[in-house]
């Protein structure tokens, strides 16, 4: 799959949140790693060991190739496996995922695109259960999802005893409506947690990257 701008934004946002919240992380799980974009972006900013799980064989092979070419390759372990059948040996301080976006919608003729974009192979409910079972007590999880699934994901978080700590609404430009959400969450405890809300636009009215986008991506894009 092609590298998308919203995935790059998500990866940069996750890395910045890990840094700004001074999260002490020893290990991270990347669910549905694709060709390794999110794992690579996180590894650039922290020293954690990252398990990158990807079900598609060719995508996993590309992730291994990308990882081998980077200077922090020893941090990332790429595994070609179905996350639902993976044998976990530890809890994770951070879990990240850019999961399949669509359920019960029109599909492509490409089976690989269907695996990446549609959740027949991994539903949001299954993803929530995996996060709940494998997140460390003080850990954080981060998700990138379509804006139209906001209500659905909120209900799933509640039903799986997960807290929503921060929600960022993403626009393609200042003149567009929201099209993605980025969220940070944790395991539920007995204390009241107030969700913080933010928004970010990728492009401004002059079709240039916004200051907020540039600040997040400047360490990853070559020409910002």
Secondary structure by P-SEA (a helix, b strand, c coil): ccccaaaaaaaaaaaaaaaaacccccccccccccccaaaaaaaacccbbbbbbbccaaaaaaaaaaaaaccccccbbbbbcccccccccccccbbbbbccccccccccccaaaaaacccccccaaaaaaaaaacccccbbbbbbbcccaaaaaaaaaaaacccccbbbbbbccccccccccccccccccccbbbbbbbbbbcccccccccaaaaaacccccccc
